[in-house]
Structures are given as structure tokens and as C-alpha cells.
Amino acid sequence: MSRVVVCTNLTLDGVSQAPARADEDRRGGFAHGGWAAPYAAMTQAGEYFASAGALLLGRRTYEDFYHVWPARTDSPFTPWLTNTTKYVASTTLHEPLPWANSTLLGGDAREAVARLRTEPGKDLLVLGSGGLVRSLMSRQLVDVFVLLIHPIVLGSGQRLFAEGATGGTLQLVGTKTTSTGVIVATYSASSQPTV
């Protein structure tokens, strides 16, 4: 059975919107894009990239990655992203998808991911993709959360654990702190809902 591992950047107040670039996601008038870039913490989650057999991406993250990463030929991350199987949750995109090794998840993404989880293999890694993550959480389809918690408070922006999100119990299974003050907290998700 494969695990679904969510790896995402968060602020101390839980914002996950537009961590990489100023122009990444301006929905809702969000003006703080690129807040995680100075911390360069994603490299601290390298073990999860190594154990991933495929990526699960929402449409916005897929399109953003596709417009950025193939052009970064000097990055060692680019070949990995290009060569890794990418499953894309979208109701608006159509096959064939433009980026190599990309497959559109047909029908309900949660049902498709539930099927993928039953197959033997490496982890299914979710990067960003907050809407997809919240959808998977509603069906208890996330097995591990790797939260890169940055020492910054933004006060606004979309949050990973938004109001009304499906509750659950998480068990802390590992932590490390980067030299820039980012806490990489790894949690195992429990299927037991919170009361």
C-alpha cells in the first residue's frame, strides 16, 4: 500500500498560500507571495522526495510548476520533477497534459487517490496543492504531514487547515530545525476524528 505524504510550507499562523514567488497566487488580493523563499527550507524535506514514487498535484500547483521548473535547467530538482510520475487533480484540464509523465486523474480525485493508495509502491507526495489536500483530508486519505513551519506571521492568506476543515488527530513522529528557524514537523495522521 502506498502512503499519501503532504509536504508543504506554512507560516506560524497557518498560511500556505504562495510561498515561493510574489506572483505565484494573488487570489483574494494576497500581497505576501514569496514569503518562504528567504528560508530555503524545502531541501530539509529531501528524504520524502527520495521515497516518493509519484507526485499528486492540484491543477493550480501543476500549472505553476510546469511554467517554472522546466525552464530551470540549472536546478537539480528539475530532472526529478520532470521524470517523476505526476497525477493531476483537475476538472478543467484535458489529456494530454503538456509536462512529461503527467496523468490526469479522471472523475472524483478522492476516489482516484483512494485507489492509488491501495497499489503497492512508494509514497504519493503532495506538494502545495492546498485545495487537493483539504479534499483528501475530508476523506482521511492523508497518511503523513510534513509541515515546514516558518517563523513568520502574515495575518492573511489561505490556510492549509482552514476553518471547517475535517478534524483529526496527528502524532508527531519527527522534528528538525533549520539554521533559518524553520521547524520541519512530521506528523502521522490518525483515522480517528477529533471530538
Stockholm file with secondary structure:
# STOCKHOLM 1.0

chainA/1-195         MSRVVVCTNLTLDGVSQAPARADEDRRGGFAHGGWAAPYAAMTQAGEYFASAGALLLGRRTYEDFYHVWPARTDSPFTPWLTNTTKYVASTTLHEPLPWANSTLLGGDAREAVARLRTEPGKDLLVLGSGGLVRSLMSRQLVDVFVLLIHPIVLGSGQRLFAEGATGGTLQLVGTKTTSTGVIVATYSASSQPTV
#=GR chainA/1-195 SS CCCEEEEEEEETTCBCSCCSCTTSCCGGGCCCTTTTGGGCCGGGGHHHHHTEEEEEEEHHHHHHHHHHGGGCTTCTHHHHHHHSEEEEECSSCCSSCSSTTEEEECSCHHHHHHHHHHSSSSEEEEESCHHHHHHHHHTTCCCEEEEEEESCCCSCSCBSSCTTCCCCCEEEEEEEECTTSCEEEEEEECSCCCC
#=GC SS_cons         CCCEEEEEEEETTCBCSCCSCTTSCCGGGCCCTTTTGGGCCGGGGHHHHHTEEEEEEEHHHHHHHHHHGGGCTTCTHHHHHHHSEEEEECSSCCSSCSSTTEEEECSCHHHHHHHHHHSSSSEEEEESCHHHHHHHHHTTCCCEEEEEEESCCCSCSCBSSCTTCCCCCEEEEEEEECTTSCEEEEEEECSCCCC
//
